[in-house]
Amino acid sequence: MVDERAALASARAQMVYDANKKSAGVAYLLCIVFGGLGAHRFYLGATGTAVAQLILWFLGWVTVFLAWIPLGIWVLVDLFLIPGMVREKNMAIADSFSFD
């Protein structure tokens, strides 16, 4: 009886993890299409830096595209950082299901 409950809890945790885990493919797609708006960072839960990218995007319109130079470099660097960001987010999701 106890083993069945543990197995059910483990199976349920696995299903919830699978439903909530983040995909590197989706993150790359968001970065390529909406990178300047920080969409990939919003998707991966990095809200603070996503807002910073969004602010740079809007500042680019005010500064005659000058703010887009650092934003473009940042998004380019993010293309290399996405796999680690996805792994870190998925590990945080998995850790939330740890059994004590």
C-alpha positions as CSV (number, residue, x, y, z in Angstrom):
1,M,0.0,0.0,0.0
2,V,2.8,2.4,0.9
3,D,4.7,1.5,-2.2
4,E,1.7,2.1,-4.4
5,R,1.2,5.6,-2.9
6,A,4.9,6.4,-3.4
7,A,4.8,5.1,-7.0
8,L,1.6,7.2,-7.7
9,A,3.2,10.3,-6.1
10,S,6.3,9.8,-8.2
11,A,4.3,9.3,-11.4
12,R,2.3,12.4,-10.7
13,A,5.4,14.4,-10.0
14,Q,6.9,13.2,-13.3
15,M,3.7,14.2,-15.2
16,V,3.6,17.6,-13.6
17,Y,7.3,18.1,-14.4
18,D,6.8,17.1,-18.0
19,A,3.9,19.6,-18.3
20,N,6.0,22.4,-16.8
21,K,9.5,21.9,-18.2
22,K,10.9,24.4,-20.6
23,S,12.1,23.6,-24.1
24,A,15.3,24.9,-25.6
25,G,13.7,24.9,-29.1
26,V,10.9,27.3,-27.9
27,A,13.4,29.5,-26.1
28,Y,15.6,29.7,-29.3
29,L,12.5,30.5,-31.4
30,L,11.4,33.2,-29.0
31,C,15.0,34.6,-29.0
32,I,15.3,34.7,-32.7
33,V,11.8,36.2,-33.4
34,F,11.2,38.4,-30.3
35,G,14.7,38.6,-28.8
36,G,14.8,42.3,-28.4
37,L,11.6,42.2,-26.4
38,G,13.1,39.7,-24.0
39,A,10.4,37.1,-24.8
40,H,12.8,34.2,-24.3
41,R,13.8,35.4,-20.9
42,F,10.2,35.9,-19.8
43,Y,9.6,32.3,-21.0
44,L,12.5,31.0,-18.9
45,G,11.4,33.0,-15.8
46,A,14.1,35.6,-15.8
47,T,11.7,38.4,-15.5
48,G,14.1,41.1,-14.3
49,T,16.5,40.8,-17.2
50,A,13.6,40.4,-19.6
51,V,12.2,43.7,-18.4
52,A,15.7,45.2,-18.9
53,Q,15.7,44.0,-22.5
54,L,12.3,45.4,-23.0
55,I,13.3,48.8,-21.7
56,L,16.3,48.8,-24.0
57,W,14.0,48.0,-26.9
58,F,11.8,51.0,-26.1
59,L,14.9,53.2,-25.5
60,G,16.1,52.3,-28.9
61,W,13.1,54.2,-30.4
62,V,13.8,57.2,-28.3
63,T,17.6,57.3,-28.9
64,V,17.3,56.8,-32.7
65,F,18.2,53.1,-32.4
66,L,21.4,53.8,-30.3
67,A,20.2,51.5,-27.4
68,W,19.7,48.7,-29.8
69,I,23.5,48.2,-30.2
70,P,24.0,46.8,-26.6
71,L,20.6,45.0,-26.9
72,G,21.7,43.3,-30.1
73,I,25.0,42.1,-28.4
74,W,23.0,40.9,-25.4
75,V,20.6,38.9,-27.5
76,L,23.5,37.4,-29.5
77,V,25.2,36.3,-26.3
78,D,21.8,34.9,-25.1
79,L,21.9,32.5,-28.1
80,F,24.8,30.8,-26.4
81,L,23.4,31.0,-22.9
82,I,20.0,29.5,-23.7
83,P,20.9,25.8,-23.1
84,G,22.3,26.6,-19.6
85,M,19.3,28.8,-18.8
86,V,16.9,26.0,-19.9
87,R,18.8,23.4,-17.9
88,E,18.8,25.6,-14.8
89,K,15.1,26.3,-15.0
90,N,14.2,22.7,-15.5
91,M,16.4,21.7,-12.6
92,A,14.6,24.3,-10.4
93,I,11.2,22.7,-11.5
94,A,12.5,19.2,-10.7
95,D,13.8,20.4,-7.3
96,S,10.3,21.7,-6.5
97,F,9.1,18.1,-6.6
98,S,11.7,16.6,-4.3
99,F,10.3,14.4,-1.6
100,D,11.4,14.7,2.0
